[in-house]
Amino acid sequence: MPESEKRVLLFASKLGYQTRSFADAAKKLNVELVYVTDRCHQLDDPWEDRAIPAHFEKPVEAAQAVVEEVRPANVDGILALGDRPAHAAAFAARSLSIPFHHPAAVEACRSKLRAREVLRDAGLPVPWFRAIALEPIPEPALLGIKYPCVLKPLSLSASQGVIRANNREEFVAAATRIRKLLQTPEIQATREPRLNDIIVEGYLPGREVAVEALMTAGAIRVLAIFDKPDPLEGPYFEETIYVTPSRLGPRQITAIENSLRASATALGLSHGPVHAEFRVGDGVENGVWPIEIAPRPIGGLCARSLRFTASTEDSIGLEELLLRHVLEMPGADASRETQAAGVMMIPVPKSGIFSGVEGLEQGAVTPGVTEVLITARVHDYIAAWPEGSSYLGFIFAAGENPELVENALRLAHKKLHFQITPRLAVQHPSVRG
């Protein structure tokens, strides 16, 4: 290995589009990227990527295995994609004396309950909340539940299993539906702690924004603030459109940035990417409410909506920016490009077997649209929210202002027609004629 080549560990639950973007950026920067994934350790490198296998449900053990594997070699930086990989990455970074968020801070961010407790104790605005076990389904009147409220699994992400309830009947129905989801083999296989528990909290009105930021030794730099123009009012909370820059006023932008800094400090985050979600009232007097603070970059392909420019170089993607940051390379301070940009996470209209899409070429040539990418695989089952957590694909757009970008995304989406057929129920042999 040449002396000039740096080495970075990339913790990721699976290898996909975003890891390939990191691979391209690493090649450009002459960086060796070592993957750490939760694949089966008994498989003999089936993808020929020399990834280190790790069990992310046991973050301490996973980190120890990685450290033992790489200890003889030089490791210059650590990055993590996703909540589960970030916890193991934090322990590995601590063992290797590499700057990264503290394991306790990452653990607090992963638990919706613990995050609420920390933010409340720090004096930050949080809705009322309480943890509830779903076995058996509780009687909300005995728990003092107020309406409207939102029920959330403690450890799931991407709004999976999140349901709003406006009365007792909706609460019981939502709790029953979430319990069924949590008992599925796919969820049980994650071995997440407290899979039978949820958090119930007061519903917060207002618009929602997402913030992408980067921390260096405790100091935080906001990279972008995304508007979510579609109202997220329930009963389910599937996200669709992200557009940056935000169209909120200067006072609200400042309030969001201040809330982010206070929340990150309260949770103990210190070094690395941060992705956060906030509810914002109609006026600054209504406040900014932190919904989620995660020690990771924006998930999946949404990162493609972000480009950064330095004074002497061409624009770079978020993945390259993060590699430059973790390695303290020039260009790590690049700012987001000036034009507006956005992404639509193509929603799943109903659960079923995905059999194809029409209008793809027409959607791709919509003015302002830069790319339409279908990620759902034909003949695979795809679930709508609240059971679902994967989108049909992504639409990207760029333009002079956020309004043009949002309109381009919506127009392109209208040209796409997805074929989704119901999945046939499996009939038990005893009931056949």
ROKOL-332517 format. One record per residue (C-alpha): residue number from 1; x, y, z. Coordinates in steps of 0.25 Angstrom, whole numbers, padded with zeros to 4 digits. Example, Ala and Ser with C-alpha at 12.3 -4.5 7.8 and 13.67 -1.06 7.14 Angstrom:
% ROKOL-332517
+-----+-------+-------+-------+
! num !  east ! north !    up !
+-----+-------+-------+-------+
!   1 !  0049 ! -0018 !  0031 !
!   2 !  0055 ! -0004 !  0029 !
+-----+-------+-------+-------+
***
This chain:
% ROKOL-332517
+-----+-------+-------+-------+
! num !  east ! north !    up !
+-----+-------+-------+-------+
!   1 !  0000 !  0000 !  0000 !
!   2 !  0006 !  0014 ! -0004 !
!   3 !  0010 !  0023 !  0008 !
!   4 !  0001 !  0033 !  0003 !
!   5 ! -0012 !  0024 !  0003 !
!   6 ! -0021 !  0026 !  0015 !
!   7 ! -0030 !  0016 !  0021 !
!   8 ! -0044 !  0018 !  0026 !
!   9 ! -0054 !  0008 !  0032 !
!  10 ! -0068 !  0009 !  0027 !
!  11 ! -0078 !  0002 !  0036 !
!  12 ! -0091 ! -0001 !  0028 !
!  13 ! -0103 ! -0010 !  0030 !
!  14 ! -0103 ! -0014 !  0015 !
!  15 ! -0095 ! -0010 !  0003 !
!  16 ! -0103 ! -0002 ! -0007 !
!  17 ! -0104 !  0011 ! -0015 !
!  18 ! -0098 !  0020 ! -0004 !
!  19 ! -0086 !  0011 ! -0001 !
!  20 ! -0083 !  0011 ! -0016 !
!  21 ! -0083 !  0026 ! -0016 !
!  22 ! -0073 !  0025 ! -0004 !
!  23 ! -0065 !  0015 ! -0012 !
!  24 ! -0064 !  0025 ! -0024 !
!  25 ! -0060 !  0036 ! -0015 !
!  26 ! -0050 !  0028 ! -0008 !
!  27 ! -0044 !  0024 ! -0022 !
!  28 ! -0043 !  0039 ! -0026 !
!  29 ! -0036 !  0042 ! -0013 !
!  30 ! -0027 !  0030 ! -0013 !
!  31 ! -0033 !  0025 !  0000 !
!  32 ! -0034 !  0010 !  0004 !
!  33 ! -0049 !  0008 !  0008 !
!  34 ! -0050 ! -0004 !  0017 !
!  35 ! -0065 ! -0009 !  0019 !
!  36 ! -0071 ! -0014 !  0032 !
!  37 ! -0084 ! -0020 !  0030 !
!  38 ! -0094 ! -0029 !  0037 !
!  39 ! -0094 ! -0041 !  0027 !
!  40 ! -0093 ! -0055 !  0032 !
!  41 ! -0078 ! -0058 !  0037 !
!  42 ! -0079 ! -0072 !  0031 !
!  43 ! -0080 ! -0067 !  0017 !
!  44 ! -0066 ! -0067 !  0010 !
!  45 ! -0066 ! -0053 !  0004 !
!  46 ! -0078 ! -0055 ! -0006 !
!  47 ! -0077 ! -0041 ! -0012 !
!  48 ! -0062 ! -0041 ! -0013 !
!  49 ! -0061 ! -0028 ! -0005 !
!  50 ! -0053 ! -0033 !  0006 !
!  51 ! -0063 ! -0027 !  0016 !
!  52 ! -0061 ! -0030 !  0031 !
!  53 ! -0074 ! -0037 !  0036 !
!  54 ! -0080 ! -0032 !  0049 !
!  55 ! -0092 ! -0034 !  0058 !
!  56 ! -0097 ! -0020 !  0060 !
!  57 ! -0108 ! -0024 !  0070 !
!  58 ! -0096 ! -0026 !  0079 !
!  59 ! -0088 ! -0013 !  0077 !
!  60 ! -0077 ! -0016 !  0087 !
!  61 ! -0074 ! -0030 !  0082 !
!  62 ! -0075 ! -0025 !  0067 !
!  63 ! -0065 ! -0014 !  0070 !
!  64 ! -0055 ! -0023 !  0077 !
!  65 ! -0056 ! -0033 !  0065 !
!  66 ! -0053 ! -0021 !  0056 !
!  67 ! -0041 ! -0016 !  0064 !
!  68 ! -0035 ! -0030 !  0065 !
!  69 ! -0036 ! -0030 !  0050 !
!  70 ! -0030 ! -0017 !  0046 !
!  71 ! -0020 ! -0015 !  0058 !
!  72 ! -0008 ! -0018 !  0051 !
!  73 ! -0011 ! -0008 !  0040 !
!  74 ! -0012 !  0007 !  0040 !
!  75 ! -0027 !  0013 !  0041 !
!  76 ! -0028 !  0027 !  0039 !
!  77 ! -0043 !  0029 !  0040 !
!  78 ! -0057 !  0023 !  0043 !
!  79 ! -0070 !  0026 !  0037 !
!  80 ! -0084 !  0019 !  0039 !
!  81 ! -0097 !  0018 !  0030 !
!  82 ! -0109 !  0016 !  0039 !
!  83 ! -0113 !  0015 !  0053 !
!  84 ! -0108 !  0001 !  0056 !
!  85 ! -0095 !  0002 !  0050 !
!  86 ! -0092 !  0015 !  0056 !
!  87 ! -0092 !  0009 !  0070 !
!  88 ! -0082 ! -0001 !  0067 !
!  89 ! -0074 !  0009 !  0060 !
!  90 ! -0073 !  0018 !  0072 !
!  91 ! -0067 !  0006 !  0081 !
!  92 ! -0057 !  0003 !  0070 !
!  93 ! -0053 !  0018 !  0069 !
!  94 ! -0051 !  0018 !  0083 !
!  95 ! -0042 !  0006 !  0083 !
!  96 ! -0034 !  0011 !  0072 !
!  97 ! -0033 !  0026 !  0077 !
!  98 ! -0040 !  0031 !  0065 !
!  99 ! -0049 !  0044 !  0067 !
! 100 ! -0064 !  0040 !  0066 !
! 101 ! -0077 !  0042 !  0074 !
! 102 ! -0076 !  0035 !  0088 !
! 103 ! -0083 !  0021 !  0089 !
! 104 ! -0092 !  0026 !  0100 !
! 105 ! -0097 !  0038 !  0092 !
! 106 ! -0099 !  0029 !  0080 !
! 107 ! -0107 !  0019 !  0089 !
! 108 ! -0116 !  0031 !  0094 !
! 109 ! -0119 !  0035 !  0080 !
! 110 ! -0123 !  0021 !  0076 !
! 111 ! -0134 !  0020 !  0086 !
! 112 ! -0146 !  0029 !  0084 !
! 113 ! -0149 !  0028 !  0099 !
! 114 ! -0135 !  0031 !  0104 !
! 115 ! -0133 !  0043 !  0094 !
! 116 ! -0146 !  0049 !  0099 !
! 117 ! -0141 !  0048 !  0114 !
! 118 ! -0128 !  0054 !  0111 !
! 119 ! -0134 !  0066 !  0103 !
! 120 ! -0145 !  0068 !  0114 !
! 121 ! -0134 !  0068 !  0125 !
! 122 ! -0126 !  0078 !  0117 !
! 123 ! -0138 !  0088 !  0117 !
! 124 ! -0141 !  0086 !  0103 !
! 125 ! -0155 !  0086 !  0098 !
! 126 ! -0161 !  0072 !  0096 !
! 127 ! -0175 !  0067 !  0096 !
! 128 ! -0181 !  0059 !  0107 !
! 129 ! -0176 !  0044 !  0106 !
! 130 ! -0176 !  0031 !  0113 !
! 131 ! -0172 !  0017 !  0109 !
! 132 ! -0182 !  0006 !  0108 !
! 133 ! -0181 ! -0010 !  0107 !
! 134 ! -0190 ! -0016 !  0096 !
! 135 ! -0192 ! -0029 !  0103 !
! 136 ! -0204 ! -0029 !  0106 !
! 137 ! -0209 ! -0017 !  0098 !
! 138 ! -0211 ! -0006 !  0109 !
! 139 ! -0224 !  0002 !  0113 !
! 140 ! -0220 !  0016 !  0109 !
! 141 ! -0230 !  0022 !  0119 !
! 142 ! -0223 !  0015 !  0131 !
! 143 ! -0210 !  0022 !  0126 !
! 144 ! -0215 !  0036 !  0125 !
! 145 ! -0213 !  0037 !  0110 !
! 146 ! -0217 !  0050 !  0103 !
! 147 ! -0221 !  0052 !  0089 !
! 148 ! -0216 !  0054 !  0078 !
! 149 ! -0203 !  0045 !  0081 !
! 150 ! -0193 !  0038 !  0073 !
! 151 ! -0189 !  0023 !  0075 !
! 152 ! -0174 !  0020 !  0071 !
! 153 ! -0166 !  0007 !  0073 !
! 154 ! -0154 !  0010 !  0081 !
! 155 ! -0143 !  0005 !  0071 !
! 156 ! -0149 !  0005 !  0057 !
! 157 ! -0145 !  0016 !  0047 !
! 158 ! -0151 !  0023 !  0035 !
! 159 ! -0164 !  0025 !  0041 !
! 160 ! -0167 !  0010 !  0041 !
! 161 ! -0178 !  0007 !  0051 !
! 162 ! -0181 !  0021 !  0054 !
! 163 ! -0196 !  0024 !  0055 !
! 164 ! -0204 !  0035 !  0060 !
! 165 ! -0217 !  0033 !  0069 !
! 166 ! -0228 !  0043 !  0071 !
! 167 ! -0236 !  0035 !  0081 !
! 168 ! -0237 !  0022 !  0089 !
! 169 ! -0241 !  0013 !  0077 !
! 170 ! -0230 !  0018 !  0068 !
! 171 ! -0220 !  0016 !  0080 !
! 172 ! -0224 !  0002 !  0082 !
! 173 ! -0224 ! -0001 !  0067 !
! 174 ! -0210 !  0006 !  0065 !
! 175 ! -0204 ! -0002 !  0077 !
! 176 ! -0209 ! -0015 !  0072 !
! 177 ! -0204 ! -0012 !  0058 !
! 178 ! -0190 ! -0008 !  0063 !
! 179 ! -0190 ! -0021 !  0072 !
! 180 ! -0192 ! -0029 !  0059 !
! 181 ! -0181 ! -0022 !  0052 !
! 182 ! -0171 ! -0024 !  0063 !
! 183 ! -0174 ! -0039 !  0064 !
! 184 ! -0171 ! -0041 !  0049 !
! 185 ! -0159 ! -0050 !  0046 !
! 186 ! -0152 ! -0039 !  0039 !
! 187 ! -0153 ! -0029 !  0051 !
! 188 ! -0150 ! -0040 !  0061 !
! 189 ! -0137 ! -0044 !  0054 !
! 190 ! -0131 ! -0030 !  0057 !
! 191 ! -0130 ! -0034 !  0071 !
! 192 ! -0132 ! -0020 !  0075 !
! 193 ! -0135 ! -0018 !  0090 !
! 194 ! -0149 ! -0015 !  0096 !
! 195 ! -0156 ! -0020 !  0083 !
! 196 ! -0169 ! -0021 !  0090 !
! 197 ! -0169 ! -0006 !  0095 !
! 198 ! -0173 !  0007 !  0089 !
! 199 ! -0172 !  0021 !  0092 !
! 200 ! -0185 !  0029 !  0092 !
! 201 ! -0184 !  0044 !  0091 !
! 202 ! -0192 !  0057 !  0089 !
! 203 ! -0195 !  0060 !  0074 !
! 204 ! -0187 !  0073 !  0070 !
! 205 ! -0194 !  0082 !  0060 !
! 206 ! -0186 !  0090 !  0050 !
! 207 ! -0177 !  0087 !  0038 !
! 208 ! -0165 !  0078 !  0038 !
! 209 ! -0150 !  0081 !  0033 !
! 210 ! -0138 !  0072 !  0033 !
! 211 ! -0124 !  0077 !  0035 !
! 212 ! -0111 !  0071 !  0030 !
! 213 ! -0099 !  0076 !  0039 !
! 214 ! -0084 !  0072 !  0042 !
! 215 ! -0078 !  0073 !  0056 !
! 216 ! -0063 !  0075 !  0058 !
! 217 ! -0058 !  0074 !  0072 !
! 218 ! -0071 !  0078 !  0078 !
! 219 ! -0073 !  0090 !  0068 !
! 220 ! -0085 !  0088 !  0059 !
! 221 ! -0086 !  0093 !  0044 !
! 222 ! -0100 !  0093 !  0037 !
! 223 ! -0098 !  0087 !  0023 !
! 224 ! -0113 !  0088 !  0018 !
! 225 ! -0127 !  0090 !  0023 !
! 226 ! -0138 !  0083 !  0016 !
! 227 ! -0152 !  0087 !  0015 !
! 228 ! -0162 !  0075 !  0015 !
! 229 ! -0174 !  0082 !  0007 !
! 230 ! -0183 !  0071 !  0009 !
! 231 ! -0191 !  0071 !  0022 !
! 232 ! -0187 !  0060 !  0032 !
! 233 ! -0200 !  0060 !  0040 !
! 234 ! -0203 !  0045 !  0040 !
! 235 ! -0209 !  0035 !  0042 !
! 236 ! -0195 !  0030 !  0036 !
! 237 ! -0182 !  0038 !  0034 !
! 238 ! -0176 !  0033 !  0021 !
! 239 ! -0167 !  0044 !  0016 !
! 240 ! -0167 !  0049 !  0002 !
! 241 ! -0160 !  0062 ! -0003 !
! 242 ! -0148 !  0069 !  0002 !
! 243 ! -0144 !  0082 ! -0003 !
! 244 ! -0132 !  0091 !  0000 !
! 245 ! -0130 !  0103 !  0003 !
! 246 ! -0142 !  0104 !  0013 !
! 247 ! -0152 !  0115 !  0010 !
! 248 ! -0154 !  0118 !  0025 !
! 249 ! -0150 !  0132 !  0030 !
! 250 ! -0137 !  0136 !  0036 !
! 251 ! -0142 !  0136 !  0050 !
! 252 ! -0147 !  0122 !  0049 !
! 253 ! -0135 !  0117 !  0042 !
! 254 ! -0127 !  0123 !  0054 !
! 255 ! -0136 !  0116 !  0063 !
! 256 ! -0134 !  0103 !  0056 !
! 257 ! -0119 !  0104 !  0057 !
! 258 ! -0119 !  0108 !  0071 !
! 259 ! -0128 !  0096 !  0075 !
! 260 ! -0119 !  0087 !  0067 !
! 261 ! -0107 !  0092 !  0075 !
! 262 ! -0113 !  0090 !  0088 !
! 263 ! -0119 !  0076 !  0085 !
! 264 ! -0106 !  0071 !  0080 !
! 265 ! -0098 !  0077 !  0092 !
! 266 ! -0109 !  0071 !  0102 !
! 267 ! -0108 !  0057 !  0095 !
! 268 ! -0092 !  0057 !  0096 !
! 269 ! -0090 !  0057 !  0081 !
! 270 ! -0076 !  0062 !  0077 !
! 271 ! -0070 !  0058 !  0064 !
! 272 ! -0075 !  0053 !  0051 !
! 273 ! -0088 !  0055 !  0042 !
! 274 ! -0102 !  0058 !  0049 !
! 275 ! -0115 !  0057 !  0043 !
! 276 ! -0127 !  0063 !  0050 !
! 277 ! -0142 !  0065 !  0049 !
! 278 ! -0150 !  0077 !  0055 !
! 279 ! -0164 !  0082 !  0056 !
! 280 ! -0166 !  0096 !  0054 !
! 281 ! -0178 !  0105 !  0058 !
! 282 ! -0184 !  0115 !  0049 !
! 283 ! -0178 !  0126 !  0056 !
! 284 ! -0164 !  0126 !  0063 !
! 285 ! -0172 !  0128 !  0076 !
! 286 ! -0178 !  0114 !  0075 !
! 287 ! -0164 !  0109 !  0076 !
! 288 ! -0155 !  0098 !  0070 !
! 289 ! -0157 !  0084 !  0074 !
! 290 ! -0145 !  0074 !  0072 !
! 291 ! -0151 !  0061 !  0067 !
! 292 ! -0139 !  0053 !  0064 !
! 293 ! -0124 !  0055 !  0065 !
! 294 ! -0116 !  0044 !  0059 !
! 295 ! -0101 !  0042 !  0058 !
! 296 ! -0100 !  0038 !  0044 !
! 297 ! -0102 !  0045 !  0030 !
! 298 ! -0115 !  0045 !  0022 !
! 299 ! -0119 !  0032 !  0018 !
! 300 ! -0119 !  0024 !  0005 !
! 301 ! -0119 !  0032 ! -0008 !
! 302 ! -0124 !  0045 ! -0003 !
! 303 ! -0110 !  0049 ! -0001 !
! 304 ! -0109 !  0051 ! -0016 !
! 305 ! -0117 !  0064 ! -0015 !
! 306 ! -0105 !  0070 ! -0008 !
! 307 ! -0094 !  0076 ! -0015 !
! 308 ! -0082 !  0085 ! -0009 !
! 309 ! -0073 !  0094 ! -0016 !
! 310 ! -0059 !  0099 ! -0011 !
! 311 ! -0052 !  0111 ! -0017 !
! 312 ! -0042 !  0104 ! -0025 !
! 313 ! -0049 !  0091 ! -0028 !
! 314 ! -0061 !  0085 ! -0036 !
! 315 ! -0073 !  0081 ! -0028 !
! 316 ! -0073 !  0069 ! -0019 !
! 317 ! -0083 !  0060 ! -0013 !
! 318 ! -0086 !  0058 !  0002 !
! 319 ! -0079 !  0045 !  0002 !
! 320 ! -0066 !  0052 ! -0003 !
! 321 ! -0068 !  0063 !  0007 !
! 322 ! -0069 !  0053 !  0019 !
! 323 ! -0057 !  0046 !  0015 !
! 324 ! -0049 !  0059 !  0014 !
! 325 ! -0054 !  0063 !  0027 !
! 326 ! -0051 !  0050 !  0034 !
! 327 ! -0037 !  0050 !  0028 !
! 328 ! -0035 !  0065 !  0031 !
! 329 ! -0032 !  0067 !  0016 !
! 330 ! -0034 !  0081 !  0008 !
! 331 ! -0048 !  0083 !  0004 !
! 332 ! -0055 !  0078 !  0016 !
! 333 ! -0060 !  0092 !  0018 !
! 334 ! -0067 !  0093 !  0005 !
! 335 ! -0081 !  0099 !  0005 !
! 336 ! -0093 !  0094 ! -0002 !
! 337 ! -0095 !  0099 ! -0016 !
! 338 ! -0104 !  0111 ! -0018 !
! 339 ! -0115 !  0106 ! -0027 !
! 340 ! -0127 !  0099 ! -0020 !
! 341 ! -0128 !  0084 ! -0020 !
! 342 ! -0137 !  0073 ! -0016 !
! 343 ! -0141 !  0059 ! -0016 !
! 344 ! -0154 !  0051 ! -0015 !
! 345 ! -0154 !  0038 ! -0008 !
! 346 ! -0165 !  0031 ! -0017 !
! 347 ! -0176 !  0027 ! -0008 !
! 348 ! -0182 !  0013 ! -0008 !
! 349 ! -0197 !  0015 ! -0010 !
! 350 ! -0201 !  0001 ! -0006 !
! 351 ! -0194 ! -0012 ! -0001 !
! 352 ! -0192 ! -0023 ! -0011 !
! 353 ! -0184 ! -0029 ! -0022 !
! 354 ! -0176 ! -0019 ! -0030 !
! 355 ! -0177 ! -0023 ! -0045 !
! 356 ! -0173 ! -0010 ! -0052 !
! 357 ! -0174 !  0004 ! -0055 !
! 358 ! -0179 !  0012 ! -0067 !
! 359 ! -0175 !  0026 ! -0071 !
! 360 ! -0160 !  0026 ! -0067 !
! 361 ! -0155 !  0032 ! -0079 !
! 362 ! -0165 !  0043 ! -0079 !
! 363 ! -0162 !  0046 ! -0064 !
! 364 ! -0147 !  0047 ! -0066 !
! 365 ! -0148 !  0058 ! -0077 !
! 366 ! -0157 !  0067 ! -0068 !
! 367 ! -0150 !  0081 ! -0068 !
! 368 ! -0142 !  0082 ! -0055 !
! 369 ! -0141 !  0067 ! -0052 !
! 370 ! -0127 !  0062 ! -0052 !
! 371 ! -0130 !  0047 ! -0050 !
! 372 ! -0141 !  0037 ! -0047 !
! 373 ! -0136 !  0024 ! -0041 !
! 374 ! -0145 !  0012 ! -0038 !
! 375 ! -0139 !  0004 ! -0027 !
! 376 ! -0150 ! -0006 ! -0024 !
! 377 ! -0148 ! -0019 ! -0031 !
! 378 ! -0158 ! -0025 ! -0040 !
! 379 ! -0166 ! -0037 ! -0034 !
! 380 ! -0162 ! -0033 ! -0020 !
! 381 ! -0172 ! -0030 ! -0009 !
! 382 ! -0172 ! -0016 ! -0004 !
! 383 ! -0180 ! -0011 !  0008 !
! 384 ! -0187 !  0002 !  0009 !
! 385 ! -0185 !  0010 !  0022 !
! 386 ! -0186 !  0008 !  0034 !
! 387 ! -0181 ! -0006 !  0032 !
! 388 ! -0172 ! -0002 !  0021 !
! 389 ! -0158 !  0005 !  0021 !
! 390 ! -0153 !  0004 !  0007 !
! 391 ! -0157 !  0013 ! -0005 !
! 392 ! -0160 !  0010 ! -0019 !
! 393 ! -0149 !  0019 ! -0024 !
! 394 ! -0144 !  0034 ! -0024 !
! 395 ! -0146 !  0046 ! -0033 !
! 396 ! -0135 !  0057 ! -0033 !
! 397 ! -0137 !  0071 ! -0037 !
! 398 ! -0129 !  0084 ! -0037 !
! 399 ! -0133 !  0098 ! -0041 !
! 400 ! -0132 !  0113 ! -0038 !
! 401 ! -0141 !  0113 ! -0026 !
! 402 ! -0148 !  0103 ! -0017 !
! 403 ! -0162 !  0105 ! -0023 !
! 404 ! -0157 !  0101 ! -0037 !
! 405 ! -0150 !  0089 ! -0031 !
! 406 ! -0162 !  0084 ! -0023 !
! 407 ! -0171 !  0086 ! -0036 !
! 408 ! -0162 !  0078 ! -0044 !
! 409 ! -0162 !  0066 ! -0034 !
! 410 ! -0177 !  0066 ! -0033 !
! 411 ! -0179 !  0067 ! -0049 !
! 412 ! -0169 !  0056 ! -0051 !
! 413 ! -0176 !  0047 ! -0041 !
! 414 ! -0189 !  0049 ! -0047 !
! 415 ! -0184 !  0043 ! -0060 !
! 416 ! -0180 !  0030 ! -0053 !
! 417 ! -0190 !  0019 ! -0052 !
! 418 ! -0186 !  0007 ! -0043 !
! 419 ! -0192 ! -0007 ! -0045 !
! 420 ! -0194 ! -0013 ! -0031 !
! 421 ! -0202 ! -0026 ! -0029 !
! 422 ! -0207 ! -0032 ! -0016 !
! 423 ! -0199 ! -0043 ! -0011 !
! 424 ! -0207 ! -0056 ! -0011 !
! 425 ! -0211 ! -0062 !  0003 !
! 426 ! -0204 ! -0075 !  0006 !
! 427 ! -0216 ! -0085 !  0008 !
! 428 ! -0213 ! -0096 !  0019 !
! 429 ! -0214 ! -0110 !  0014 !
! 430 ! -0225 ! -0113 !  0024 !
! 431 ! -0235 ! -0104 !  0018 !
! 432 ! -0233 ! -0108 !  0003 !
! 433 ! -0245 ! -0115 ! -0004 !
+-----+-------+-------+-------+
***
